[in-house]
Amino acid sequence: ICGGEVIIRDWPRSTTQPGDRLREIFTSMGGRIEFVEEGLRISGTGKITGVDIDLRNEGELTPSIAALAALADSPSHLRGIGHLRLHETDRLTALANEIGALIAPGGGEVIEESDSLIIKPAIANSATANSAIGNSKHLFHTYEDHRLATAGAILGLAIENVTVENIETTRKTLPDFPGLWSSAVE
């Protein structure tokens, strides 16, 4: 998102977990992924490319991928995700509302369809768009959903003045997320 690299320790070389598809998705969005002795290294320039991707089997990744798509230099189409309407909240509507409200001042748009989201980033993530977006304070509502809280945190890395409502909801899947996140971004 911001350029640089991070190493995720102990990432398994082989797993059936849906999260493993992140290696493929991050690569298609412009990242570089490689296994190193310490774990999985993810690096990038800060330039994110939009994707057209079916997340039917990896729906839990959708909020984070949608957040990245909002920061991309081209539109994204996240398909096969209608089942996300039946989680802690209607995740499609929540993502469309929250990301849409955040990127609209810069000319961005999120189109919610029955089974997908089309995310058109704010003027290809230009400086003008970032200025328009970052000049206003934005409360990213989580709807008590840990995955939405994570998406809001990702967006807050790149867009100024984003506050994530009730970040503590992330404790459902990662009990110390607030502390770990704070130490990672300092």
HUBEL-V552847 format. One line per field, one symbol per residue. phi: phi as a letter, one per 20 degrees, with the letter a starting at -180 (. if undefined). burial: + if it has 16 or more other ideal C-beta (glycine too) atoms within 10 Angstrom, else -. A space follows every 10 residues. Layout:
phi=???
burial=???
This chain:
phi=.dnobbdefm fffbbefgff fggfffffeo edcbecgfqd edcaeoeddf cdbedgecgf eggfffffff dfebfccddm dgfffdegbf fffffffffg ffeggenebc dedfcacddd ffllmfffff fffffdecee fdlldfffff fffffffddf medeflgfff fgdbgdggff fgffef
burial=---------- +--------- -++-++--++ +-+------+ ++-+---+-+ +-+-+--+++ ++++++++++ ++--++++-+ +--+--++++ ++-+++-+++ -++-++++-+ -----+++++ +++++---++ -+++---+-+ +++-++++++ ++++++-++- -+-++-+-++ ------++-- +-----
